[in-house]
């Protein structure tokens, strides 16, 4: 997951966060929808609960799910698309 963390903390990510149309394009990408569905499944349908636990200081469930999904073909495809958006 370090590549995700590196990506999200990069200077380019800061610029992307200021580009609403690029963010919307990523949000609406088929890869993003697939990754979100995989996250829902990997958390047993409790993605919101896992996110709340992370917000309350226990990121283990969400982090494990993200790690698992990002190592899937769909996750790798989304990461690739995110990297391209940051170029």
C-alpha positions as CSV (number, residue, x, y, z in Angstrom):
1,X,0.0,0.0,0.0
2,X,3.0,2.3,0.2
3,X,2.6,3.2,-3.5
4,X,-0.9,4.4,-2.7
5,X,0.3,6.5,0.2
6,X,3.2,7.9,-1.8
7,X,0.8,8.7,-4.6
8,X,-1.7,10.5,-2.3
9,X,1.0,12.6,-0.6
10,X,2.7,13.7,-3.8
11,X,2.8,17.3,-5.1
12,X,0.9,16.1,-8.1
13,X,-1.9,14.8,-5.9
14,X,-2.3,18.2,-4.4
15,X,-2.7,19.7,-7.8
16,X,-5.2,17.0,-8.8
17,X,-7.3,17.8,-5.7
18,X,-7.7,21.3,-7.1
19,X,-8.8,20.0,-10.5
20,X,-12.5,19.2,-10.1
21,X,-13.1,17.9,-13.6
22,X,-10.1,15.4,-13.3
23,X,-11.4,14.3,-9.9
24,X,-14.9,13.7,-11.3
25,X,-13.4,11.8,-14.2
26,X,-11.6,9.5,-11.8
27,X,-14.7,9.2,-9.6
28,X,-16.8,8.2,-12.5
29,X,-14.3,5.8,-14.1
30,X,-15.4,2.2,-14.4
31,X,-12.2,1.1,-12.5
32,X,-13.2,3.3,-9.5
33,X,-16.7,1.8,-9.5
34,X,-15.2,-1.7,-9.6
35,X,-12.8,-0.9,-6.8
36,X,-15.6,0.5,-4.6
37,X,-17.6,-2.6,-5.1
38,X,-14.6,-4.8,-4.3
39,X,-14.1,-2.8,-1.1
40,X,-17.7,-3.3,-0.1
41,X,-17.4,-7.0,-0.7
42,X,-14.1,-7.3,1.1
43,X,-15.5,-5.6,4.2
44,X,-18.5,-7.9,4.2
45,X,-20.7,-5.1,3.0
46,X,-19.6,-2.9,5.9
47,X,-17.4,-0.4,4.1
48,X,-19.0,2.5,5.9
49,X,-18.4,0.8,9.3
50,X,-14.8,0.1,8.4
51,X,-14.4,3.7,7.3
52,X,-15.9,4.9,10.6
53,X,-13.6,2.6,12.6
54,X,-10.6,4.1,10.7
55,X,-11.8,7.6,11.5
56,X,-12.1,6.6,15.2
57,X,-8.4,5.4,15.2
58,X,-8.7,1.8,14.2
59,X,-7.7,1.6,10.5
60,X,-6.9,-2.1,10.4
61,X,-10.0,-3.4,8.8
62,X,-10.2,-0.7,6.1
63,X,-6.4,-0.9,5.5
64,X,-6.5,-4.6,5.0
65,X,-9.4,-4.3,2.6
66,X,-7.7,-1.5,0.6
67,X,-4.4,-3.5,0.5
68,X,-6.3,-6.6,-0.8
69,X,-8.3,-4.7,-3.4
70,X,-5.3,-2.6,-4.7
71,X,-3.4,-5.8,-5.4
72,X,-6.3,-7.0,-7.6
73,X,-6.3,-6.4,-11.4
74,X,-9.0,-3.8,-11.0
75,X,-7.1,-2.0,-8.2
76,X,-3.9,-2.0,-10.3
77,X,-5.8,-0.6,-13.2
78,X,-7.2,2.2,-11.1
79,X,-3.8,3.0,-9.7
80,X,-2.4,3.2,-13.2
81,X,-5.2,5.6,-14.2
82,X,-4.6,7.7,-11.1
83,X,-0.9,8.0,-11.9
84,X,-1.7,9.1,-15.5
85,X,-4.0,11.7,-14.1
86,X,-1.2,13.1,-12.0
87,X,1.2,13.4,-14.9
